[in-house]
Amino acid sequence: MALIQKNLFNSPYSGVFCATNDSLTLIPPGIPENDMQAISEALDTKIEVITIGGSSVLGTLLVMNNHGILVSNLVTSLEVEKFESLSDNYNLKFGILSDRSNANGNNFLVNDSGGFCNENLSPRSIKAAEEVLGVQIKALSLNQMDTLGMIGCINNRGGLCHPDISDEERGIMEKTLDISVMEGTVNFGMPLVGAGVVSSSNGAVCGQQSTGIELGRIEEALKLF
């Protein structure tokens, strides 16, 4: 297991650009080969390069776990073909969310045990997401925020969340996701940890601005040891 620091496109927000489960990491084009190799080794996953609607912010536009991949309706027909091929190769369900709120990476926080979503999503969209991701999903705001994917970084072993989460909210997260959750920051005090860290159950990638104390907290919270 490994935690590495990488700035992607000169940005410390790896969670904005990348998405991963425990076998597959999706990254946008333009990342140097040596960085892709380091990310693959740290997360212990295969790497696939793709875009959504031509955009590089994959972590914002899709959500995935070990059951499926749910992408924004901005996806093009050619990108759909590649996603369908990847889904077949990695034995994942694939779906496109038609909701107007299409920043799926922001709207969902899930692992293989359960998840949360933006309260503004329609019941139809939530049901579609549950079918693709294979888990029950609760519509809930945490810390009065709808961007659930930015408020936390989780895997199937543990979770790191916004430092202002209440004890009650943390308890709800732990029960729903079946993991322990710790508060913390990344990138020298940035509380939106989902934007700053991308994690599989085997490793994580965060920005180079993260301090030693933050790195220790990330490792402990996500159980990367």
Secondary structure, 3 states (H helix, E strand, C coil): CEEEECCECCECCHHHHCEECCCEEEECCCCCHHHHHHHHHHHCCEEEECCECCECCHHHHEEECCCEEEEECCCCHHHHHHHHHHHHHCCCEEEEECCCCCCHHHHEEECCCCEEECCCCCHHHHHHHHHHHCCCEEECCECCECCHHHHEEECCCEEEECCCCCHHHHHHHHHHHCCEEEECCECCCECCHHHHEEECCCEEEECCCCCHHHHHHHHHHHCCC
